[in-house]
Amino acid sequence: MTPTTGRRPLIGVSTYLEAGTRWGVWELPAALLPAGYPRLVQRAGGIAAMLPPDDPAHAAATVARLDGVVIAGGPDVDPSRYGAERDPRTGPPAEARDAWELALIEAALASGTPLLGICRGMQLLNVALGGTLVQHIDGHARTPGTFGHHTVKPVPGTRYEEAVPEETSVPTYHHQAVDRLGRGLLASAYATDGTVEAVELEDPGAGWVLGVQWHPEMGEDTRVMEALLLSARPAPLSPSGV
């Protein structure tokens, strides 16, 4: 767990941007984040901050104020981002979110800020580094709104294995996956069918960067998030305690 002394790491989590969302008497555009994400950050010992889509030019300044970044799950990455034609089963593009999250990833990589990609976040990390995606795989997509479970096996000697050293059943919901790995990435966990389930930087000195294909925010295991928080180095508390 993250040490209880000192400042709790501030972790920014990217969000959805939905055009028409209803609550109470209101139906307005809304920046949304399933509650599992901030709860996972909080249970692991951090403070969660929402990062709704913004001007990509602001990404570096945003990341500079954070101790870590999480790119959350969500819609399919636009295939044009990795030079592919759209498969009929690929969802509609989320252009503003793609642009913002790619800028966050690039800023985190450039600054050495710890970075965790979850599901879409892992796929976008791979795309940011020049990799490609499989636009549809059978057997992984579930009934809409229902998470499945399958086993993930770590690759020995990886950062992921250091955090989760045993085979683990994980909550999952996706129909796309990593195809060609991006520059400097290695696969650090696999499903039993060979699907890449985690990726990380090959160079351990390049900073803490991990992507997982499943949804840790939907389970009880906080170890992946704890590893992110432990890699973050927030400034020490001032004498006044802030």
Salt bridges, closest charged atoms under 4 A:
GLU27 OE1 - ARG22 NH2 3.01
ASP54 OD1 - HIS58 ND1 3.36
ASP67 OD2 - ARG7 NH1 3.17
ASP76 OD2 - HIS175 NE2 2.95
ASP78 OD1 - ARG86 NH2 3.26
ASP87 OD1 - ARG89 NE 3.10
ASP98 OD1 - ARG120 NH2 2.65
GLU101 OE2 - ARG97 NE 2.73
GLU101 OE1 - ARG120 NE 2.85
ASP138 OD1 - HIS136 NE2 3.04
GLU166 OE2 - ARG223 NH2 2.71
ASP193 OD2 - HIS140 NE2 2.71
GLU197 OE2 - HIS150 NE2 3.38
GLU217 OE2 - HIS215 ND1 2.68
ASP221 OD2 - ARG223 NH2 2.73
